[in-house]
Amino acid sequence: MREAVVVEAVRVATGKRDGRLKGVHPVDLLGHVLTGLVERTGIDPAVVDDVVAGCVDQVGEQAVNVARNAWLGAGLPESVPATTVDRQCGSSQQAAHFAAQGVIAGAYDVAIACGVESMTRVPMMSNVAGANPFGTGMPARYDHMLVPQGISAEIVASRWGITREECDELALRSHQRAAAATAGGRFAEEILPVKVTLDDGSVEEFATDEGIRPTTSLEALGQLKPAFYDERVAEARPDLSWVVTAGNSSQISDGAGALLVMTPEKAAELGLTPRWRFHGFALAGTDPVTMLTGPIPATRKALDRAGLTVENIDHFEVNEAFASVVAAWLHELRADPEKVNPRGGAIALGHPLGGSGVRLMTTMLHALEQSGGRFGLQAMCEGGGLANATIIERLG
């Protein structure tokens, strides 16, 4: 059976909304990581069979196949095709699945999985623009109870009995771990610096994740008000405790990343070293109201298919869309919390939607290499009640 391996994984430092990356067009941001990936590996870009990019809000500056536009805009060969996929927050994790599965199936020998989202320049939900994306059947099926993700996060907290204190403690841990990883230089290898122009016209090299708050505290987090309180929902759902705040939710961010995927044989032919192997894949669907619980069944399915247990995994990346999502996952999977998002997550590092899947994977791959761990598992909740899970094995 053919195998799919990763020979390199890169990303940009994640920018805050209206932060350092606000002046960078998303096509150029994605083009930057594609060029960086090619330059770092030294491959002839013409050998790439396909470029698969994740992007959620495919409108405005991210419309008309951002993957193809980024590849061509970076001056890379016209002969290489590219496509853009949307599996909501897991879009670039799905891009990694498609790239790896194409290699395993024999459709590709070399593929790039990547992702981008500029939430500053293309605001979240701008692809809806007042339209009804659900038709009539879906609202009717769910008794018109389709709600925003923040409310779903509250429902998850209620269902698992997750407290405000538990959410804030998880958020604080995210910032502390991300700050420690940054201070220790552990992100340096995975981040491609970007030259950015500041408001005063000066140019600087941006290479440090912008959303980390090293000095935050439980006291500061505890002063924040619930972000999604809705009086009508509160009447209908008196069980909700309203524990979700801006401080224990993911940050609105800008970012991009890319992975170079191929067979081990192709890597040898090109003089490259296979560093990580795709060991397993899984998808899950859950109800679109609770929505955010998909990582739980997706993780179980991935472990079962791979013949592994939670104890076999050395590093977990469970996307911190909301603290309650990770808390519920921990309640169910009983994984060692020290292995879950050990370098922080989206609460500290940001969540650039379509770019997040590759960002998490890039961090996990480099962390496995630096720690000597063997297996990593990544899971992400996704809008509409979806989830991806991927198991990666470090080689060498």
N, C-alpha and C positions, 0 to 999 in steps of 0.2 A: 504493500500500500504506500502511495506517495505521502510525503510529509510536508508540512508547511512550517518554515522557521523564520524568525525575525533576525536580521543582521544588524539593524540599527533602528533606534527610536529617538525622536527629537520633538521638542515643543518650544514655544516661546514662553516667557514669563507671562502669567495671566495679569491682565490689566483690570482695574476697577472701572465701573461705569463712569464715563467722562474723565478717565484717568490718562495714563501715559500713552495708551494705544488709540485714543479717540481720533487722532488725525490720520490713522492708517486705514485705507480702504480694505475691506475683508478679502477682496481678490488679491491684493498685494500682500496681505498678512499670510494667506495660505500659500501664495507663490514663494514667500520668503522661506517657509519651512520645507517646501518641495525642493527649492534650490539648495538649501542647507543640507538636506538629506542626500542629494546627489553629490554634492561637494565632499561631504564627510566620508562617504563610502567610495568615492572615486569611480562609480559605475558610469558606463555610457548610458545616458538616459533613454536612448533609442531602444534598449533591450526591454524596457518596461512594457508589459502587455496591456495593463490597464491601471488607471488611477481611480480609486473609489473614495469619495469624500462624503462625510456626514455634515449636514447643515439643516437646521430646523426651520428658521424663517426664510424661506427661499423666495424673497420678494425684494424689490428695490435693488440695493447694491449687492445682494446675495442671490439675485434671480438669474435665470437663463444659464443654468448649469455652472455654478461657481467653481467646480472642480476643473472643468475644461478651460474656463477663463483664466484661472490661476496658473494652470500649466502653460498655456500659451503666453500669458502676460509675463511669465518668468523667463521667456525666451527658450523654452524647452521644445523638443521636436514635435512638429505638427503630426507626425505619424503615430503618436501615442494617443489612444483614446482616453476619455475620462467621463465619469458619471457622478451624480450627486444623489444621495439617498436620505430618506427621512424616517427614522424610527424614534421621533421625538428626542428626549434627552439622551437616548442611547444610539443616536445616529452614527457617530463615528466608531462606536464599539461594533455596531452592525456592519459598518464599512470594513472593519478588521475581519469580521466573520466572513463576509463575502469575498474579500481578497484571499484569505487563507483557504476557504472552501474551494475557491476557483483553482488555487494551486494544487490542493489535494485531488480535485477531480480531473486535473490535467488540462483544464481550460487555459490556465496561465502557467508560465514558468517563473515569472517575476511580476509582482504587483505592488502598488503603493496603496496603503490605507491611510486616510487622513481625515481631518475635520476642521471646521472653522465656525466661529460665530462672533460677530461684532454686535453685542447687545446695546452698545452706545449708539452706533450708526443705524442699526436695524432693530428697533425696539421689539421686545417679546410680544407676540401676538399681532404684529403688524401685518402678517400675512392673512389675517382674518378681516381686519378693517371693517368691522360692523356687520359682516356677512354671517349667515347661519351655516356652519360647517357640518351640522348633524342631521339635516333633513327633518322628517317628521317621525320616522320609525324609532330612532334611537332615543329621543327624549320620552316618547311614549313607553318604550320598553322599560325605562328606568324611572318612570313616574315623575318625569321632569325634575329629578333630583341631581342632575349633572351639576357639579360644583367646581369651583377653582381648586387648584392643587393645595393651596393653603388650608382650605376647609378639609380636604382629604387628609392632610397631615394631622389635623385636629381629631378627625374620626379615628385615625390609626392610634393616636395617643390614648383616646378613650377606650378603644377596644383592648389594648394591652395594658391599661392602667399606668401609662407613662406619665410621670409628674413633670411639672415645670423645672424642678430642681435637677431631675435626671437629664432633661434636655439641655439646660444651661451648663451642667457639668460636662456633657459631651461636647458642647460648643467650645468651652474653655480648653478642653483637652486638644481639640482640633487646632486652635491657635497656638497653644504651647508646643505641640509637636511640629507644626509647620515652622515656627520660629526657630526651634532647635535644629531642624534639618537645614534650614537656610544658614544659620550661624555656623553649622558644621560643614558647610560646603557640599552637602549631599545632593543638592539639586543641580550643581554646576555642570555636570557632564550632560545632563538631558536638555538644558536650556540653550537655545540659540539666541544670542543677543540681537536686539532690533534697534536700529538708529531711529530715534523719534524727535520730532520738532516740537518744542514746548511753546507755551503761549507767548513767551517773550522773544521767540524767534531763535533761541539757542537750540543746539542739537546735542542730545545725550544718548548714551548706549543704555537701553533698558534691558535688564537681565535678572531682576528680582521680583518675585510675585508681590503684587501691590496691595493685596487685601488683608495680609496678615497683621493682626493687632497683638504684638507681644506683651503689651502692658494691660490688656483687658483682665477683668476679674469677675468672680461670681457676683460680687456686689454690683458692679456696673451692668452686667447682663441682667441681673434681677430687677433693675429699675426700668427696663424696657416694657412697653405696653404690648398686649397681644396685637399682632399685625393684621389678623384676618377676622376679627370679631364682627359678626353680622347679627343684628337683632332678630331678623326673621329666621335665620338658621338657628339661633339660640332658642327661639320659641319652639321650633320643630324638633330640635335635638338638645334637650335639657341635660343630657349626659356629657356634653362637651365641657371641658375644663378651661379651654382657651389658653393653652400653654405655648403656642407657637409665636415667636417674636422675630423681628429682623435679626436679632443676635444669634438665634439658634436655627436659622435658615441659611440656605446657600446664597452667595452673593451674585448679583447681576454683573457679568464680566465680559471681557473680550479675550479671545485666545485662539490658538491653532496648534496643531501637532501632526506628525506623520511617522509612519512605520514602513520599512522596506521588508517585504515578504517574498520568499522564494522557496524552492526545494533545496535540500542540502546539497544535492548534486550540482545544481546551478551555482550555488554559493562557492563550491570548490572550483568550478570552472572559471568563475570570476575572481578567484583569489580572496574571497570573503569568508569570514568565520561565522557559522551559525551560533548564535548566542542564546536564543530562546526558541522553544517549540510550542506550537499550538497543540495542547493535549486534549482539549474537549470543549464542546459548545452546547449551550442550551438556551431555549427561549421559554417564556411563560406568558400567559394571559390571565388577568384577574378582572373583577368587575370594575367598570370605569368610574364608579363613585368613590369607593375606597382607594382605588387606582394605584396606590404607591406600595402595595404589598408584594408586587411581583418578584422582587429579589429573593424572597423566601422560597417559593416553589422552584424558581430558576436555579438557585444554588443547590437545592436538593436534587434536582434533575441532573445538573452538571456533575455533581459528585457521584451519583448513582451510575451514570453512563461511563464515567471514568474509572469506576471501581475504587474510589477513594472515600475517605471520611473527613470530617472537619479537622480531626487531629493530624491528618497528613499535610494540611495546607500550612505553609510558613508565612504567608502574607495575604491578607484580604484587602481588597479595595471595594468598599460598599459606598456608593455615591451618597454624600451628605446633602441630598436635596433639602431635607429637613432632619433635624436631630431625631425626631420621633421615628423616622423611617429606619435609621440605623439602630435605634434602641429596640424597635420591634424585631428586627432581624436578629439582634443579639439575644433577645428573649427566646426566640424560636430555635436558633441554630446552636446556641450555647458555645460559641467560639471564644477563644481566649481574647479578651478585649485588647490586650497588648499587641496582638497581631492584626487588628482591624484598623485600617487607616493609620499606620504607625508614623506617617510623615504628615499627618493632617489631611483634611479633606476639603470639600467644597465650601464649608462654612468659613474656613480661613483662606483657602487658595482660590476660591471662586468657581463658578459653574457656567462657562461659556457654551451652554446648550450643546450644539452640534460638534463642538470641539472637545467636549468633556470626556467622551469615551476614550479617545486617543491620549488625552492628558493623563487620565488615571492609569492607562496601560503603560504609558511611557514611564511614569513614576514607579509603578510596580516592577517593571522589568529591570530598571536600574537598581532599585532597592534589593531585589533578589540577588543581583550580581554583587552588590556591595556587601550584603550580609552573608552570602553563601547559601541562602535558602534554595530549596529545590522547586516547590510548587507555589504558584500564586493563583488566587481566584478573584475575579472581578465581577461585580453585579451592579446593575443600575436599574432604578425604577424609571418608568417612562409614561408620558401622558397617554390616557386612554386605557390604562390598566395593562401595561406591557412591561417586559423585563428581558434583558440579556444577561447571560452569565458565561464567562470564559475562564478556562483553566489553562495556565501557561506553565511550562516546565523549563527551568534554567538548564542549559547545557554546559558541559565543560567542568 
